[in-house]
Amino acid sequence: MNRNKLMRRLSVVAALVGILVIAAGAPVLQAQPEAGTISTGAAEVWNGHSCPANVPVNIAGLGTGLGGYETKVTWPAGRFDNTAANVGITVSAYLTNGGTRSNSASGTPLLKAVAGDTVKFGDYSWGAGNPPGNMANGQLATVALLPTATCGAAALTMSETQLVDINGNVIGLTAQTGSSVSVFSRYDVNGVQSTINAADASAVVAKIGTVLGGPCDANYRYNVNLVQSTINAADVSAVVAKIGQLTSVACVN
């Protein structure tokens, strides 16, 4: 009787030892890497036109579908208008790309707050399904910043980013990276030098006769005197009158 009990106990111990040996020899499961990088893209703008620098906000490296986000963009003091009404945020359809979920209407984010030289914004989606497009690399939003009277590169930083999936679970964040906005003088129409010169006049000449589709369309930089909707000889003359002026610090307006 005692011998039978002892044999049963030994067999249990042997089985446990076997399990431990297998577990010890099994590969260790690695923790899942964090996923998701958010960044601003480079932008450029010509001062003095009341046209904004349209800065893209991009997402990449997601390991699961994005259901919502919030982030903060900061710029150097005094470089862009920090009046709340003049800081524009337009969200894309990324959160519902290819699916049936909904996000905020008309491109307006659900969250927007401007404080000092920063803007915090965010958007979320709701409804059934996880759209296949909302884990691809893409653009989440555009931040529109109106330049002030200083030319040169203005660095943007990102912080306080939170990403969640469609169930509200936090998605790990690998990086949040800023960029820069190049602000040029109104008369430095090609944005390639610190002194206004003949190359700027030639750039305007090449656009003579172009009708602007709006005050801030792709060719607004060549309408340097801002008095008509068609680029013409008066724009060339305006640039010529500024030849030789430096533009690297204070914009020539």
Beta strands, then each sheet from edge to edge (+ up, - down):
strand 1: 37-40
strand 2: 43-46
strand 3: 53-60
strand 4: 68-74
strand 5: 88-91
strand 6: 111-114
strand 7: 118-124
strand 8: 138-145
strand 9: 152-155
strand 10: 157-164
strand 11: 170-171
strand 12: 175-177
strand 13: 180-184
sheet 1: 5+ 8- 3+ 1- 12-
sheet 2: 2+ 13+ 9-
sheet 3: 6+ 7- 4+ 10- 11+
end
